[in-house]
Amino acid sequence: MVLTLFGSPLSGCTRRVAIVLYEKQVPFTLVEVNLAKGEHFSPDHVEKQPFAKVPYIDDDGFILYESRAICRYIEKKYPDQGAKGLIPTDPKAEALFEQAASIELSNFNPYATGAAYEVLIKPRFTGQPSDPQVVASLFANLEKNLDVYEKILSKQKYLSGDAITLADLFHIPPAVALPAAGSTAIETRPNVARWVKDLTERPSWKKVLEEFRPKA
Ligand SMILES: N[C@@H](CCC(=O)N[C@@H](CS)C(=O)NCC(=O)O)C(=O)O
């Protein structure tokens, strides 16, 4: 049975999983969970994703949620298909991958996704204006951390070394939302900008942009 991805085509977390499914050439069907209509609060959805978030997958009856866990599962299930080595197997290389994945989760995602929420999502979905002080604080933290990224990426091509891993791919959806949220943090750091360009030029992201468009 073909893997089913339950999520919202515009949500960064759903898109993160789709990037990896395309990278790994794993066929899948997207079943839209309409966040604007609150479908993620339905009893059926909450039974699968108890935190009432998207996405989750159904892989022949195996239910899994948390976008990064899903990506790891896909890479481990299909190590020899599509892009290879997205989780390195050598212990030191794997440890460096985990370090980079942890950096993304601790030092990038809270600020980048937080800013995207505050500027782009909150006003649209809650009717509340974004709070300039909150945005300024998120941007300040992001800039401080991206200064460190800039140093790391001046010495190596990707966040855990010279080969791409899931840790790099995890960044794509929030990174892409930053300019629209009013941040220049990426474009003003040449190595960070080079890295994001490299990631977003991959066919997997282009396919997400083609296939995961807002419905008219
Ligand atoms: N850590 C979770 C986060 C899931 C999450 O926050 N999803 C967002 C979309 S990116 C969502 O469902 N938002 C709806 C809501 O919070 O009501 C993951 O990576 O899957």
The ligand as a Gaussian input file, in Angstrom:
#p B3LYP/6-31G(d) Opt

LIG

0 1
 N        7.241000      19.017000      16.100000
 C        6.095000      18.800000      15.257000
 C        5.403000      20.139000      15.055000
 C        4.081000      19.979000      14.362000
 C        3.423000      21.338000      14.136000
 O        3.586000      22.287000      14.922000
 N        2.677000      21.423000      13.055000
 C        2.002000      22.652000      12.732000
 C        2.129000      22.920000      11.241000
 S        3.846000      23.111000      10.786000
 C        0.531000      22.513000      13.083000
 O       -0.022000      21.444000      13.043000
 N       -0.108000      23.647000      13.436000
 C       -1.494000      23.671000      13.756000
 C       -1.757000      24.111000      15.168000
 O       -0.803000      24.242000      15.950000
 O       -2.928000      24.330000      15.486000
 C        6.543000      18.187000      13.916000
 O        7.676000      18.460000      13.507000
 O        5.790000      17.416000      13.302000

